[in-house]
Amino acid sequence: MKPNSGKAKGRRIVQELKAAILESFPHLQSDDIQLVPTSVGGEDLKLSPAARDCWPYSTECKNQEKLNIWAALKQAEGNSQGRPHNVVFRRNRTEPHVVLRLEDFLDLLAKRG
């Protein structure tokens, strides 16, 4: 795969995540969530304070056929600046999935209940 094709593929899952967050939290505006260029290190989404209240995670997005989940989690943790972190991933012709620490998942469930 050419580098530009790979970057475009990675950008698609970040765009999909942004759309999903905006759909789930209709009070947010499109400019509350900014896509970070692939050449810039750190989180894949830049969030406004309002968006961070809804989506408190430092997120690493991966759109790969063969994913090293441990490396992706390490990258997400390194970008997290102490916030909960997760990895949103998919491969061709599959639905996106999320991986996060068990403690963060249980906190999320406790807030719902």
Buried (B, 14 or more C-beta within 10 A) or exposed (E): EEEEEEBEBBBEBBEBBBEEBBEEBEEBEEEBBEBBEBEEEBBBBBBBEBBBEBBBBBBBBBBBEEBEEEEBBBBBBEBBEEBBBBBBBBBEEEEBEEBBEEEBBEEEEEEEE
